[in-house]
Amino acid sequence: MPGGFRPKLNICHMYPDLLNLYGDRGNIMAFSRRCLWRGIQVEVHPVSIGDKVAFSRMDFVFLGGGSDREQNLMAADLMERTGDLREAIEDGLAVLAICGGYQLLGKYYRTITGEVIPGLGILDLYTEGGQKRLIGNVAVEVELGGARQKITGFENHSGRTYLGNLEPLGDVLAGHGNNGEDGKEGARYKNVICSYLHGPILPKNPFITDHLISRALERRYREAFLEPLDDSLEEAANRVMLKRLLG
């Protein structure tokens, strides 16, 4: 970026009053703080049911998970925004979708009773409900931007998600991942990252956070250079968890 110029990113936090399981609001905090530490201005736009939002003007969108009741309320509202969200995603909008938000971007969720809950159909994936919850700490090997790293998080979901023509976020080293069967966790499409990892995922894994910041800057300004930060504390915490999970 030219000397003296301070870029600005608009962050869209979808339904913060409804979706904040396991402290996932921390993803907004981590994204914002790592921008501010680098002199990148941020403006957070909380969007609740019925609020207007122009996704084309946003640089990063976060969609979290909640209880079934909260997700049903949110899903009905978000359905009306599908066209605008799809168009922005195709244009390269950076998105992080966690757990219920991840499921909602797909084609449908079929409950254990056989009820089919339609998704937004933006991503080629679907979810089947399971009798047993998939719970515990997870380690995943991820490749983003040509670099490979091991990330960690915590999962707690009964849905089993299956990908169509999509790349997973990474390979499960420990834990269950998308469905406990295929050894894959999460999904990627353009600048969208989906995952079942709470924790929250971004404070625990600055590698993922910086990837999303870079993609947002490139879409807005056609270039991105991130000054390195001191991530020694996060890296040490991850090493402890990886040692515990992998031995």
C-alpha positions in Angstrom: 0.0 0.0 0.0 1.2 3.6 -0.7 3.0 5.3 2.2 0.6 7.0 4.6 -2.5 5.3 3.2 -4.7 3.5 5.8 -6.9 0.9 4.2 -10.3 0.2 5.8 -12.3 -3.0 5.9 -16.0 -3.3 6.6 -16.9 -6.3 8.7 -20.4 -7.8 8.7 -21.4 -9.7 11.8 -24.6 -11.6 11.0 -27.1 -12.0 13.8 -24.7 -11.4 16.8 -27.8 -11.3 19.1 -28.8 -14.9 18.1 -25.6 -16.7 17.1 -22.8 -16.8 19.6 -22.3 -20.4 20.7 -19.0 -21.2 22.4 -17.9 -17.5 22.3 -17.7 -17.4 18.5 -18.0 -13.6 18.8 -14.3 -13.9 19.4 -13.8 -14.4 15.7 -14.9 -10.8 15.0 -12.6 -9.6 17.8 -9.6 -11.5 16.5 -10.1 -10.4 12.9 -10.6 -6.7 14.0 -7.6 -6.7 16.4 -5.2 -8.2 13.9 -6.2 -5.5 11.4 -5.9 -2.7 13.9 -2.4 -3.9 15.0 -1.3 -3.4 11.4 -2.9 0.1 11.0 -5.9 -1.3 9.0 -9.1 0.5 10.0 -12.2 -1.6 10.6 -15.9 -0.9 11.0 -18.1 -3.6 12.4 -21.7 -3.7 11.1 -23.9 -5.9 13.3 -26.9 -7.2 11.2 -30.0 -8.6 13.0 -33.2 -9.9 11.6 -34.8 -7.3 9.3 -31.8 -5.0 9.1 -30.6 -3.9 5.7 -27.2 -4.9 4.5 -25.4 -4.5 1.1 -23.0 -7.5 0.9 -21.2 -5.9 -2.0 -20.0 -3.1 0.3 -18.8 -5.6 3.0 -15.2 -7.0 3.0 -15.7 -9.8 5.6 -18.8 -11.6 6.7 -19.1 -13.8 9.8 -21.9 -16.3 10.2 -21.9 -18.4 13.4 -24.1 -21.1 14.9 -26.8 -21.2 17.5 -29.5 -23.3 19.0 -32.1 -24.9 16.6 -34.7 -22.2 17.5 -32.3 -19.4 16.9 -31.0 -20.9 13.6 -34.6 -21.3 12.3 -35.3 -17.6 13.0 -32.0 -16.6 11.3 -32.5 -19.0 8.3 -35.9 -17.5 7.4 -34.4 -14.0 7.4 -31.2 -15.0 5.5 -33.2 -16.7 2.8 -34.4 -13.3 1.6 -30.8 -12.2 1.3 -29.6 -15.2 -0.7 -29.3 -13.6 -4.1 -27.2 -10.7 -2.8 -25.0 -12.9 -0.7 -24.4 -15.4 -3.6 -23.4 -12.5 -5.9 -20.9 -11.1 -3.4 -19.4 -14.5 -2.8 -18.9 -15.0 -6.5 -17.2 -11.6 -6.5 -14.7 -12.8 -3.9 -16.3 -11.7 -0.6 -14.4 -13.2 2.4 -16.7 -15.2 4.5 -16.3 -17.4 7.7 -19.2 -19.7 8.4 -19.1 -21.8 11.6 -21.2 -24.8 12.5 -24.9 -23.9 11.9 -23.8 -21.1 9.5 -21.7 -23.6 7.6 -24.7 -26.0 7.3 -27.0 -23.2 6.2 -24.9 -22.3 3.2 -25.5 -25.8 1.8 -28.4 -27.4 0.0 -30.3 -28.8 3.0 -30.2 -30.3 6.5 -32.2 -33.5 7.0 -33.0 -34.1 10.7 -33.0 -37.6 12.3 -36.8 -37.6 12.0 -36.6 -37.1 8.2 -37.6 -33.4 8.1 -35.8 -31.6 5.4 -34.8 -28.0 6.2 -33.8 -26.1 3.1 -30.4 -24.3 3.0 -29.4 -21.3 0.9 -28.0 -23.6 -1.8 -24.9 -21.4 -2.2 -22.4 -24.2 -1.6 -22.5 -27.8 -2.9 -22.9 -29.6 0.4 -25.6 -31.1 2.5 -26.1 -32.2 6.1 -27.7 -35.3 7.7 -28.6 -35.3 11.3 -27.1 -38.0 13.5 -28.1 -39.7 16.7 -24.7 -39.2 18.4 -23.1 -35.8 18.8 -19.5 -35.4 17.5 -17.7 -33.7 20.4 -14.1 -33.0 21.3 -10.9 -31.2 20.4 -9.8 -31.4 16.8 -6.5 -31.1 14.9 -6.6 -30.4 11.2 -3.9 -30.0 8.6 -4.8 -27.1 6.3 -3.2 -25.6 3.2 -3.9 -22.0 2.4 -2.0 -19.7 0.0 0.6 -22.4 -0.6 1.4 -22.8 3.1 0.5 -25.8 5.2 -0.2 -25.7 8.9 -1.9 -27.7 11.7 -4.8 -25.9 13.3 -6.8 -26.8 16.4 -10.3 -26.2 17.6 -13.3 -27.7 19.4 -16.3 -29.4 17.7 -19.8 -30.1 19.0 -22.3 -31.0 16.4 -24.8 -33.8 15.6 -25.0 -32.9 11.9 -22.9 -34.9 9.4 -21.9 -32.7 6.5 -21.0 -34.1 3.1 -19.2 -32.1 0.3 -20.1 -32.2 -3.3 -17.8 -30.4 -5.8 -16.0 -28.5 -3.0 -12.6 -28.7 -1.4 -12.5 -29.4 2.4 -10.7 -26.9 4.6 -8.3 -29.6 5.6 -7.6 -33.2 6.6 -8.5 -34.4 10.1 -5.6 -35.5 12.2 -7.6 -36.0 15.4 -11.3 -35.7 16.1 -14.3 -36.2 13.8 -14.5 -33.4 11.3 -17.4 -33.0 8.9 -19.0 -36.4 9.4 -16.6 -38.7 11.3 -16.3 -40.9 8.1 -14.2 -39.3 5.4 -11.4 -37.6 7.4 -12.2 -34.1 6.1 -13.1 -31.0 8.0 -14.8 -27.8 6.8 -15.1 -26.6 3.2 -13.6 -23.9 0.9 -15.1 -22.0 -2.0 -13.4 -18.9 -3.5 -12.8 -16.8 -0.4 -15.4 -18.6 1.8 -14.1 -20.8 4.7 -16.5 -23.1 6.5 -15.7 -25.1 9.6 -17.2 -26.9 12.6 -14.3 -25.6 14.7 -15.3 -23.4 17.7 -12.7 -22.3 20.1 -13.2 -19.7 18.6 -11.2 -20.7 15.4 -9.6 -17.3 14.6 -8.0 -16.4 17.9 -6.6 -19.9 18.2 -5.3 -20.0 14.6 -3.9 -16.6 13.3 -2.9 -18.5 10.1 -6.6 -18.6 9.2 -7.3 -15.1 10.3 -4.5 -13.6 8.2 -5.6 -15.5 5.2 -9.1 -14.0 5.4 -7.7 -10.5 6.0 -5.4 -10.9 2.9 -8.3 -12.0 0.8 -10.5 -9.1 1.9 -7.7 -6.6 1.2 -7.0 -8.0 -2.2 -10.7 -7.9 -3.2 -11.0 -4.3 -2.0 -7.6 -2.8 -3.0 -6.2 -5.4 -5.4 -3.2 -5.9 -3.2 -2.4 -7.1 0.3 0.7 -7.0 2.4 0.4 -8.0 6.1 3.1 -7.0 8.5 4.1 -10.0 10.6 2.9 -10.1 14.1 4.2 -11.8 17.2 2.1 -15.0 17.3 4.4 -16.8 19.8 1.6 -17.2 22.4 -0.9 -18.6 20.0 1.7 -20.9 18.5 2.7 -22.2 21.9 -0.9 -22.9 22.8 -1.4 -24.8 19.6 1.7 -26.9 20.2 0.4 -28.0 23.6 -2.9 -29.0 22.1 -1.3 -30.8 19.1 1.0 -32.7 21.4 -2.0 -33.7 23.6 -4.0 -34.9 20.5 -1.3 -36.4 18.4 1.4 -37.4 20.9 
